[in-house]
Amino acid sequence: MTEQQIKPWWKQLWPWLLISGPAVAMIGCAITIWLAVNLYADKPLRDGVVKQGLKVEQLKAAQANK
């Protein structure tokens, strides 16, 4: 019988296949967060709506006009 040479883990296929799925998901998440912050942060709200922190409220004057 011949002895098999054991390769280090970074030279094997399976660790890279197992790492690639979560790595691609993390990259996609980072890209999505970057796009959301940079492209949609300054979009105006509808007329008569005020954003105070994380809370979005409709103005009373806008409710009276309807």
A tleap script that builds the chain and sets N, CA, C and O, in Angstrom:
source leaprc.protein.ff14SB
mol = sequence {
  NMET THR GLU GLN GLN ILE LYS PRO TRP TRP
  LYS GLN LEU TRP PRO TRP LEU LEU ILE SER
  GLY PRO ALA VAL ALA MET ILE GLY CYS ALA
  ILE THR ILE TRP LEU ALA VAL ASN LEU TYR
  ALA ASP LYS PRO LEU ARG ASP GLY VAL VAL
  LYS GLN GLY LEU LYS VAL GLU GLN LEU LYS
  ALA ALA GLN ALA ASN CLYS
}
set mol.1.N position { 0.825 -1.183 0.000 }
set mol.1.CA position { 0.000 0.000 0.000 }
set mol.1.C position { 0.872 1.250 0.000 }
set mol.1.O position { 1.914 1.300 0.655 }
set mol.2.N position { 0.434 2.243 -0.735 }
set mol.2.CA position { 1.177 3.497 -0.747 }
set mol.2.C position { 0.513 4.470 0.227 }
set mol.2.O position { -0.702 4.459 0.424 }
set mol.3.N position { 1.321 5.275 0.802 }
set mol.3.CA position { 0.801 6.274 1.729 }
set mol.3.C position { 0.281 7.485 0.956 }
set mol.3.O position { 0.924 7.970 0.024 }
set mol.4.N position { -0.878 7.953 1.356 }
set mol.4.CA position { -1.415 9.163 0.729 }
set mol.4.C position { -0.819 10.378 1.424 }
set mol.4.O position { -0.699 10.433 2.648 }
set mol.5.N position { -0.456 11.335 0.607 }
set mol.5.CA position { 0.048 12.568 1.192 }
set mol.5.C position { -1.143 13.448 1.552 }
set mol.5.O position { -2.030 13.675 0.729 }
set mol.6.N position { -1.153 13.930 2.759 }
set mol.6.CA position { -2.245 14.782 3.217 }
set mol.6.C position { -1.892 16.230 2.894 }
set mol.6.O position { -0.847 16.745 3.292 }
set mol.7.N position { -2.803 16.866 2.158 }
set mol.7.CA position { -2.602 18.264 1.792 }
set mol.7.C position { -3.059 19.162 2.942 }
set mol.7.O position { -3.943 18.780 3.710 }
set mol.8.N position { -2.469 20.343 3.066 }
set mol.8.CA position { -2.981 21.297 4.062 }
set mol.8.C position { -4.414 21.700 3.703 }
set mol.8.O position { -4.832 21.554 2.554 }
set mol.9.N position { -5.153 22.197 4.669 }
set mol.9.CA position { -6.574 22.478 4.450 }
set mol.9.C position { -6.807 23.515 3.359 }
set mol.9.O position { -7.815 23.440 2.657 }
set mol.10.N position { -5.915 24.470 3.197 }
set mol.10.CA position { -6.142 25.522 2.199 }
set mol.10.C position { -5.905 25.051 0.772 }
set mol.10.O position { -6.232 25.761 -0.179 }
set mol.11.N position { -5.349 23.877 0.618 }
set mol.11.CA position { -5.142 23.319 -0.720 }
set mol.11.C position { -6.232 22.314 -1.094 }
set mol.11.O position { -6.178 21.718 -2.169 }
set mol.12.N position { -7.201 22.125 -0.233 }
set mol.12.CA position { -8.287 21.199 -0.507 }
set mol.12.C position { -9.490 21.977 -1.045 }
set mol.12.O position { -9.608 23.180 -0.810 }
set mol.13.N position { -10.369 21.302 -1.756 }
set mol.13.CA position { -11.517 21.947 -2.388 }
set mol.13.C position { -12.658 22.209 -1.417 }
set mol.13.O position { -13.253 23.285 -1.450 }
set mol.14.N position { -12.976 21.246 -0.552 }
set mol.14.CA position { -14.177 21.337 0.270 }
set mol.14.C position { -14.216 22.530 1.217 }
set mol.14.O position { -15.272 23.154 1.324 }
set mol.15.N position { -13.150 22.887 1.903 }
set mol.15.CA position { -13.246 24.069 2.766 }
set mol.15.C position { -13.612 25.335 1.993 }
set mol.15.O position { -14.375 26.167 2.483 }
set mol.16.N position { -13.070 25.477 0.789 }
set mol.16.CA position { -13.367 26.669 -0.003 }
set mol.16.C position { -14.804 26.672 -0.497 }
set mol.16.O position { -15.428 27.730 -0.577 }
set mol.17.N position { -15.339 25.496 -0.830 }
set mol.17.CA position { -16.743 25.425 -1.226 }
set mol.17.C position { -17.662 25.765 -0.057 }
set mol.17.O position { -18.672 26.444 -0.243 }
set mol.18.N position { -17.327 25.303 1.135 }
set mol.18.CA position { -18.142 25.584 2.305 }
set mol.18.C position { -18.038 27.040 2.752 }
set mol.18.O position { -19.013 27.604 3.250 }
set mol.19.N position { -16.889 27.644 2.582 }
set mol.19.CA position { -16.688 29.042 2.974 }
set mol.19.C position { -17.320 29.992 1.960 }
set mol.19.O position { -17.747 31.087 2.327 }
set mol.20.N position { -17.384 29.590 0.688 }
set mol.20.CA position { -17.824 30.511 -0.365 }
set mol.20.C position { -19.282 30.953 -0.206 }
set mol.20.O position { -19.591 32.108 -0.499 }
set mol.21.N position { -20.181 30.087 0.242 }
set mol.21.CA position { -21.590 30.468 0.393 }
set mol.21.C position { -21.788 31.602 1.383 }
set mol.21.O position { -22.337 32.638 1.010 }
set mol.22.N position { -21.362 31.445 2.631 }
set mol.22.CA position { -21.497 32.550 3.586 }
set mol.22.C position { -20.706 33.796 3.185 }
set mol.22.O position { -21.135 34.917 3.458 }
set mol.23.N position { -19.568 33.609 2.547 }
set mol.23.CA position { -18.770 34.772 2.131 }
set mol.23.C position { -19.506 35.590 1.075 }
set mol.23.O position { -19.511 36.819 1.140 }
set mol.24.N position { -20.125 34.926 0.107 }
set mol.24.CA position { -20.889 35.629 -0.928 }
set mol.24.C position { -22.091 36.334 -0.304 }
set mol.24.O position { -22.424 37.450 -0.703 }
set mol.25.N position { -22.748 35.698 0.671 }
set mol.25.CA position { -23.894 36.319 1.349 }
set mol.25.C position { -23.467 37.560 2.123 }
set mol.25.O position { -24.186 38.559 2.127 }
set mol.26.N position { -22.318 37.513 2.771 }
set mol.26.CA position { -21.829 38.679 3.515 }
set mol.26.C position { -21.478 39.823 2.576 }
set mol.26.O position { -21.753 40.982 2.887 }
set mol.27.N position { -20.883 39.520 1.448 }
set mol.27.CA position { -20.548 40.560 0.466 }
set mol.27.C position { -21.825 41.184 -0.086 }
set mol.27.O position { -21.910 42.406 -0.217 }
set mol.28.N position { -22.815 40.362 -0.408 }
set mol.28.CA position { -24.090 40.877 -0.900 }
set mol.28.C position { -24.790 41.747 0.129 }
set mol.28.O position { -25.378 42.769 -0.223 }
set mol.29.N position { -24.736 41.356 1.391 }
set mol.29.CA position { -25.332 42.148 2.462 }
set mol.29.C position { -24.627 43.494 2.597 }
set mol.29.O position { -25.284 44.525 2.745 }
set mol.30.N position { -23.320 43.493 2.548 }
set mol.30.CA position { -22.559 44.744 2.650 }
set mol.30.C position { -22.879 45.675 1.480 }
set mol.30.O position { -23.011 46.884 1.670 }
set mol.31.N position { -23.004 45.127 0.287 }
set mol.31.CA position { -23.346 45.940 -0.884 }
set mol.31.C position { -24.754 46.512 -0.735 }
set mol.31.O position { -24.982 47.679 -1.052 }
set mol.32.N position { -25.701 45.700 -0.255 }
set mol.32.CA position { -27.071 46.163 -0.066 }
set mol.32.C position { -27.135 47.291 0.954 }
set mol.32.O position { -27.823 48.287 0.729 }
set mol.33.N position { -26.434 47.151 2.064 }
set mol.33.CA position { -26.413 48.206 3.081 }
set mol.33.C position { -25.786 49.468 2.519 }
set mol.33.O position { -26.302 50.562 2.748 }
set mol.34.N position { -24.697 49.345 1.795 }
set mol.34.CA position { -24.035 50.520 1.212 }
set mol.34.C position { -24.974 51.238 0.246 }
set mol.34.O position { -25.075 52.464 0.275 }
set mol.35.N position { -25.666 50.471 -0.617 }
set mol.35.CA position { -26.593 51.083 -1.566 }
set mol.35.C position { -27.742 51.775 -0.845 }
set mol.35.O position { -28.135 52.877 -1.228 }
set mol.36.N position { -28.282 51.148 0.186 }
set mol.36.CA position { -29.399 51.738 0.922 }
set mol.36.C position { -28.994 53.038 1.598 }
set mol.36.O position { -29.754 54.007 1.595 }
set mol.37.N position { -27.814 53.062 2.170 }
set mol.37.CA position { -27.367 54.270 2.873 }
set mol.37.C position { -27.006 55.380 1.897 }
set mol.37.O position { -27.360 56.537 2.123 }
set mol.38.N position { -26.320 55.055 0.838 }
set mol.38.CA position { -25.816 56.090 -0.062 }
set mol.38.C position { -26.813 56.548 -1.128 }
set mol.38.O position { -26.751 57.699 -1.560 }
set mol.39.N position { -27.715 55.693 -1.555 }
set mol.39.CA position { -28.621 56.077 -2.634 }
set mol.39.C position { -29.990 56.528 -2.150 }
set mol.39.O position { -30.624 57.357 -2.802 }
set mol.40.N position { -30.460 56.006 -1.028 }
set mol.40.CA position { -31.829 56.280 -0.622 }
set mol.40.C position { -31.943 57.039 0.687 }
set mol.40.O position { -33.057 57.242 1.170 }
set mol.41.N position { -30.849 57.463 1.276 }
set mol.41.CA position { -30.903 58.169 2.555 }
set mol.41.C position { -31.509 59.562 2.405 }
set mol.41.O position { -32.154 60.048 3.334 }
set mol.42.N position { -31.319 60.211 1.270 }
set mol.42.CA position { -31.775 61.581 1.096 }
set mol.42.C position { -33.085 61.683 0.327 }
set mol.42.O position { -33.468 62.781 -0.075 }
set mol.43.N position { -33.773 60.587 0.114 }
set mol.43.CA position { -35.041 60.642 -0.607 }
set mol.43.C position { -36.069 61.361 0.259 }
set mol.43.O position { -36.188 61.068 1.449 }
set mol.44.N position { -36.808 62.296 -0.324 }
set mol.44.CA position { -37.818 63.005 0.472 }
set mol.44.C position { -39.006 62.096 0.795 }
set mol.44.O position { -39.340 61.181 0.043 }
set mol.45.N position { -39.618 62.376 1.920 }
set mol.45.CA position { -40.829 61.665 2.288 }
set mol.45.C position { -42.007 62.282 1.556 }
set mol.45.O position { -41.850 63.315 0.905 }
set mol.46.N position { -43.178 61.676 1.645 }
set mol.46.CA position { -44.374 62.237 1.020 }
set mol.46.C position { -44.697 63.590 1.650 }
set mol.46.O position { -44.229 63.901 2.745 }
set mol.47.N position { -45.495 64.386 0.953 }
set mol.47.CA position { -45.915 65.671 1.501 }
set mol.47.C position { -46.750 65.439 2.750 }
set mol.47.O position { -47.606 64.555 2.778 }
set mol.48.N position { -46.502 66.228 3.769 }
set mol.48.CA position { -47.257 66.137 4.998 }
set mol.48.C position { -46.765 65.071 5.953 }
set mol.48.O position { -47.460 64.729 6.909 }
set mol.49.N position { -45.602 64.553 5.716 }
set mol.49.CA position { -45.050 63.519 6.585 }
set mol.49.C position { -43.743 64.027 7.155 }
set mol.49.O position { -42.920 64.595 6.436 }
set mol.50.N position { -43.553 63.820 8.450 }
set mol.50.CA position { -42.345 64.270 9.137 }
set mol.50.C position { -41.648 63.067 9.721 }
set mol.50.O position { -42.288 62.191 10.301 }
set mol.51.N position { -40.332 63.019 9.570 }
set mol.51.CA position { -39.543 61.940 10.150 }
set mol.51.C position { -38.789 62.505 11.344 }
set mol.51.O position { -38.016 63.455 11.215 }
set mol.52.N position { -39.022 61.914 12.495 }
set mol.52.CA position { -38.329 62.322 13.712 }
set mol.52.C position { -37.586 61.102 14.243 }
set mol.52.O position { -38.176 60.253 14.911 }
set mol.53.N position { -36.309 61.016 13.951 }
set mol.53.CA position { -35.535 59.838 14.319 }
set mol.53.C position { -35.988 58.653 13.480 }
set mol.53.O position { -35.941 58.705 12.251 }
set mol.54.N position { -36.423 57.591 14.134 }
set mol.54.CA position { -36.917 56.432 13.416 }
set mol.54.C position { -38.429 56.471 13.255 }
set mol.54.O position { -39.005 55.612 12.587 }
set mol.55.N position { -39.072 57.454 13.856 }
set mol.55.CA position { -40.527 57.546 13.849 }
set mol.55.C position { -40.988 58.457 12.714 }
set mol.55.O position { -40.462 59.558 12.551 }
set mol.56.N position { -41.960 58.008 11.936 }
set mol.56.CA position { -42.519 58.796 10.835 }
set mol.56.C position { -43.960 59.129 11.199 }
set mol.56.O position { -44.767 58.238 11.466 }
set mol.57.N position { -44.272 60.413 11.207 }
set mol.57.CA position { -45.624 60.862 11.590 }
set mol.57.C position { -46.193 61.747 10.500 }
set mol.57.O position { -45.472 62.448 9.790 }
set mol.58.N position { -47.514 61.692 10.390 }
set mol.58.CA position { -48.207 62.558 9.451 }
set mol.58.C position { -48.573 63.854 10.167 }
set mol.58.O position { -49.041 63.825 11.305 }
set mol.59.N position { -48.361 64.987 9.507 }
set mol.59.CA position { -48.671 66.280 10.112 }
set mol.59.C position { -50.181 66.450 10.265 }
set mol.59.O position { -50.953 65.969 9.437 }
set mol.60.N position { -50.594 67.137 11.330 }
set mol.60.CA position { -52.019 67.362 11.560 }
set mol.60.C position { -52.590 68.303 10.516 }
set mol.60.O position { -53.752 68.159 10.135 }
set mol.61.N position { -51.804 69.267 10.041 }
set mol.61.CA position { -52.279 70.207 9.029 }
set mol.61.C position { -52.577 69.457 7.727 }
set mol.61.O position { -53.541 69.780 7.033 }
set mol.62.N position { -51.771 68.479 7.404 }
set mol.62.CA position { -52.012 67.701 6.176 }
set mol.62.C position { -53.259 66.851 6.330 }
set mol.62.O position { -53.957 66.608 5.346 }
set mol.63.N position { -53.557 66.393 7.537 }
set mol.63.CA position { -54.761 65.604 7.763 }
set mol.63.C position { -55.993 66.476 7.650 }
set mol.63.O position { -57.029 66.017 7.168 }
set mol.64.N position { -55.904 67.728 8.084 }
set mol.64.CA position { -57.053 68.641 8.034 }
set mol.64.C position { -57.384 69.035 6.602 }
set mol.64.O position { -58.548 69.284 6.288 }
set mol.65.N position { -56.378 69.097 5.722 }
set mol.65.CA position { -56.598 69.511 4.335 }
set mol.65.C position { -57.294 68.417 3.515 }
set mol.65.O position { -57.870 68.706 2.466 }
set mol.66.N position { -57.246 67.212 3.967 }
set mol.66.CA position { -57.822 66.105 3.184 }
set mol.66.C position { -59.288 65.972 3.393 }
set mol.66.O position { -59.918 65.091 2.807 }
savepdb mol mol.pdb
quit
